[in-house]
Amino acid sequence: MIAALTAAQAMVAATARLRAAGVDDPARDARVLLAHAARIEASRVTLIAPEELSPEIAERYDQLISLRAIRVPVSHLLGEREFYGRRFRVSRDVLDPRPETETLIEAALSEPFDHVLDLGTGSGCILITLLLERTSATGVGADLSEAACLQASANAVSHKIQGRAEVVCSDWFENIQGQFDLIVSNPPYIALSELQDLSPEVREHEPRMALTDEGDGLGAYRHIAASAPDFLMPGGRILVEIGPTQGKCVVSLFEAAGLTGTRIIPDLDGRDRVVMARMP
């Protein structure tokens, strides 16, 4: 029966399934996943709408919709996510790149840098984006997860910057050497008490160690603030993504560590998103 449906009919049915499952934008997801099942660009779905789906595509589509209905993220089903206009391979081993993190990218690019350290690099999207935007720079990505390090390394290769990016398995600064004129991080900042408030896509399918410090959400910033001065060149900058209520606390941690020029930078929605500080 599924094989006899046209693409348009299959999308209508899929949209209804996803809406019943509580998915936020069911029509968009139904369309994107049909394109993936049919192995075409999403912009071409309209062209196949009147056509009957082959049994192979129909079965593939049904599997994708079934997984999305139990809230597996679309990016995991596609195996990639767009960030800063580029596509990055993702999996359940790394945090999904998010649009609000582009605030961190913009802030980092607002001044020159030559050598960048990305703490908790995950997919590598922050490090790789910065190196692609600054073609003379080099950088290091550090992550405690070996699977994340492999993912970041693979993304570096696919974006052809592996010669300028080193990926190190490290617990924050533990295995890092040298000094940097820019340190960036999007660390786990969800407090344990807030974990249950996250969407099922995030709570059940993204790596827990990339979401929470299992405490008050400030543990990573304490680690980073304590050691960053040892790895920052004079005048070097540090930029970290934060939760919208954490700005003042993170500023205090950085100032107590001897960093200066602290500033809280909002995202496009006006929420506090990035804290910046500088090595005197």
Buried (B, 14 or more C-beta within 10 A) or exposed (E): EBEEBBBBBBBEBBBEBBBEBEBEEBBBBBBBBBBBBBEBEBEEBEEBBEEBBEEEBBBBBBEBBEBBBEBBBBBBBBEBBEBBEBBBBBBBBBBBBEEBBBBBBBBBBEEEBEBBBBBBBBBBBBBBBBBBEBEEBBBBBBBBBEEBBBBBBBBBEBBEBBEBBBBBBBEBBEEBEEBBBBBBBBBBBBBEEBBEEBBBBBBBBBBEBBBBBBEBBBBBBBBBBBBBBEBBBEEBBBBBBBBBEBBEBBBBBBBEBEBEEBEBBEBEEEBBBBBBBBBE
